[in-house]
Amino acid sequence: MIEARLGPDGGLTFQPVDLARYGRPTGFKTVAVGVGKEEYRLTLVQHHLRDANRSGQDGTEFPHCLVNMAVWRRDPFDLRLLPWYRTEADALERFRPHAPDPEPDACAASFGGGVQIELRRESKSRWLMWEVRAGRRLRRADFASPSLRHAQATAVAWYGPEMSEWTALKEGRRPRIAADRGGHRHGDE
């Protein structure tokens, strides 16, 4: 293996590398990162290096790092290029799956032309869209979505970019839905 170093004069120097100075990782705990085809595995290792890494972390104080061992075995690299961790728990916490934030039951955003769009979950199974214009709220009878993200993307496609971020609406009075004689539903406050 050849190593390239920046010399004091600013030029590159190429030299053979002693792999022993890169540190040999030892470890047994593996964590999966990513989903589906994007998934790869990192192994929690002790690097046994005593000098500092590129972030200035001391090897004696931060003895752990996460390494893709399949890549490292194929092409060993300097473990000082990786972030180091104080404890195994600190290293694994970085990639521990976190529970997603709960979705609100209703949210709203403002759009151009003085339009506000409200998205409200109905029966935990679908999202309905309400258009608020000049204080009047009308349900979009041509829209329902099983996904909040899809409903938000549809609102942007139909009304243009948001003028404000989507914010959760406080639980309160929900819009009433009235039906005319023909069975068509209309929003009514």
C-alpha positions as CSV (number, residue, x, y, z in Angstrom):
1,M,0.0,0.0,0.0
2,I,1.3,3.5,-0.9
3,E,0.6,6.5,1.3
4,A,0.5,10.1,0.0
5,R,1.6,12.8,2.4
6,L,1.6,16.6,2.0
7,G,5.2,17.7,2.6
8,P,6.3,21.0,4.3
9,D,7.0,22.5,0.9
10,G,3.4,21.8,-0.2
11,G,4.3,19.0,-2.5
12,L,3.0,15.4,-2.3
13,T,5.3,12.6,-1.1
14,F,4.5,9.0,-1.9
15,Q,5.9,6.3,0.3
16,P,5.3,2.6,1.2
17,V,3.2,2.2,4.4
18,D,3.8,0.0,7.3
19,L,0.2,-1.4,8.0
20,A,1.1,-2.0,11.6
21,R,1.0,1.8,12.3
22,Y,-2.7,1.9,11.1
23,G,-3.8,-0.1,14.0
24,R,-5.6,-3.5,13.8
25,P,-9.2,-3.2,14.8
26,T,-10.7,-5.8,17.1
27,G,-14.4,-6.0,17.8
28,F,-17.4,-8.2,17.9
29,K,-20.5,-6.0,18.1
30,T,-22.1,-5.2,14.7
31,V,-24.7,-2.6,13.9
32,A,-26.7,-2.3,10.7
33,V,-27.0,1.1,9.1
34,G,-29.4,2.1,6.4
35,V,-32.4,0.3,4.9
36,G,-32.8,-2.2,2.1
37,K,-30.2,-1.9,-0.7
38,E,-28.6,1.0,1.2
39,E,-27.9,-1.1,4.3
40,Y,-24.4,-1.9,5.4
41,R,-22.8,-3.1,8.6
42,L,-20.4,-1.4,10.9
43,T,-18.4,-3.2,13.6
44,L,-17.7,-1.6,16.9
45,V,-13.9,-1.9,17.4
46,Q,-11.1,-0.9,19.7
47,H,-8.4,0.7,17.6
48,H,-5.4,0.4,20.1
49,L,-4.0,3.7,18.8
50,R,-2.5,6.1,21.4
51,D,-2.0,9.3,19.3
52,A,-4.8,11.7,18.1
53,N,-7.1,11.2,15.2
54,R,-7.9,13.9,12.6
55,S,-10.5,15.4,14.9
56,G,-7.9,15.8,17.7
57,Q,-9.4,13.1,19.9
58,D,-6.8,11.3,22.0
59,G,-6.7,7.5,21.4
60,T,-6.4,6.7,25.1
61,E,-9.5,8.7,26.0
62,F,-11.5,7.6,22.9
63,P,-10.6,3.9,22.3
64,H,-13.6,2.9,20.2
65,C,-14.7,3.5,16.6
66,L,-17.1,2.0,14.0
67,V,-15.6,0.4,11.0
68,N,-17.0,-1.3,7.9
69,M,-14.9,-4.4,8.3
70,A,-15.6,-5.7,4.8
71,V,-14.1,-2.5,3.3
72,W,-11.2,-2.4,5.8
73,R,-10.2,-6.0,5.1
74,R,-10.2,-5.4,1.3
75,D,-8.3,-2.0,1.6
76,P,-6.9,-1.2,5.1
77,F,-6.9,2.5,5.9
78,D,-5.8,4.6,8.8
79,L,-8.3,4.4,11.6
80,R,-7.3,7.9,12.6
81,L,-9.6,9.1,9.8
82,L,-12.7,7.9,11.7
83,P,-14.5,9.6,14.5
84,W,-13.7,8.0,17.9
85,Y,-15.9,7.4,20.9
86,R,-15.4,7.3,24.6
87,T,-17.5,4.2,25.3
88,E,-19.2,1.4,23.3
89,A,-22.6,2.9,24.3
90,D,-21.6,6.3,22.8
91,A,-20.6,4.7,19.5
92,L,-23.7,2.5,19.2
93,E,-26.0,5.4,20.2
94,R,-25.1,7.2,17.0
95,F,-26.8,4.5,14.9
96,R,-29.5,3.3,17.3
97,P,-32.9,3.4,15.5
98,H,-34.9,6.3,17.0
99,A,-38.7,6.2,17.1
100,P,-40.2,8.6,14.6
101,D,-42.0,11.7,15.9
102,P,-45.7,11.0,16.2
103,E,-47.8,12.5,13.4
104,P,-50.2,15.2,14.4
105,D,-53.9,14.6,13.8
106,A,-54.1,17.9,11.9
107,C,-51.7,20.3,10.4
108,A,-51.8,23.5,8.3
109,A,-49.6,25.7,6.1
110,S,-50.1,29.0,4.3
111,F,-49.8,29.3,0.5
112,G,-49.8,32.1,-1.9
113,G,-53.0,34.0,-2.6
114,G,-54.1,34.0,1.0
115,V,-54.9,30.3,1.0
116,Q,-54.4,28.1,4.0
117,I,-54.5,24.3,3.6
118,E,-55.4,22.1,6.5
119,L,-54.8,18.4,6.5
120,R,-56.8,16.4,8.9
121,R,-56.6,12.7,9.7
122,E,-59.9,10.8,9.6
123,S,-60.3,7.5,11.4
124,K,-56.5,6.9,11.5
125,S,-56.7,5.7,7.9
126,R,-56.7,8.7,5.6
127,W,-55.9,12.4,5.4
128,L,-58.5,14.9,4.1
129,M,-57.6,18.3,2.7
130,W,-59.4,21.5,3.7
131,E,-58.9,24.8,1.8
132,V,-59.4,28.0,3.9
133,R,-59.8,31.1,1.9
134,A,-61.2,34.4,3.2
135,G,-62.3,32.8,6.4
136,R,-64.3,30.1,4.6
137,R,-63.3,26.5,4.9
138,L,-64.1,24.0,2.2
139,R,-63.2,20.3,2.0
140,R,-61.5,19.2,-1.2
141,A,-63.9,16.4,-2.1
142,D,-61.5,15.2,-4.8
143,F,-58.7,14.3,-2.4
144,A,-57.9,11.8,0.3
145,S,-54.5,10.2,1.1
146,P,-53.3,7.4,3.3
147,S,-50.0,9.3,4.0
148,L,-49.4,12.8,5.5
149,R,-46.2,13.2,3.4
150,H,-48.2,12.5,0.2
151,A,-51.0,14.9,1.3
152,Q,-48.4,17.7,1.9
153,A,-46.7,17.0,-1.4
154,T,-50.1,17.2,-3.2
155,A,-50.9,20.5,-1.5
156,V,-47.6,21.9,-2.8
157,A,-48.2,20.6,-6.3
158,W,-51.7,22.1,-6.4
159,Y,-51.1,25.4,-4.6
160,G,-47.4,26.1,-5.1
161,P,-44.7,26.4,-2.5
162,E,-45.6,26.9,1.1
163,M,-45.4,30.4,2.5
164,S,-45.1,28.9,6.1
165,E,-44.0,25.6,7.4
166,W,-46.5,22.9,8.2
167,T,-47.5,23.2,11.8
168,A,-49.6,20.9,14.0
169,L,-53.1,22.2,14.8
170,K,-54.3,22.0,18.3
171,E,-57.1,19.6,18.9
172,G,-60.4,21.5,19.0
173,R,-63.5,21.7,17.1
174,R,-63.2,19.8,13.9
175,P,-64.9,21.1,10.7
176,R,-68.4,19.8,10.3
177,I,-69.2,18.1,7.0
178,A,-72.7,18.7,5.7
179,A,-74.2,16.9,2.7
180,D,-76.7,18.5,0.3
181,R,-79.7,16.7,-1.1
182,G,-77.5,15.1,-3.8
183,G,-75.2,13.6,-1.2
184,H,-72.3,15.9,-2.0
185,R,-70.3,16.8,1.1
186,H,-69.3,20.4,1.8
187,G,-67.3,21.9,4.6
188,D,-69.1,24.2,7.0
189,E,-67.9,26.0,10.1
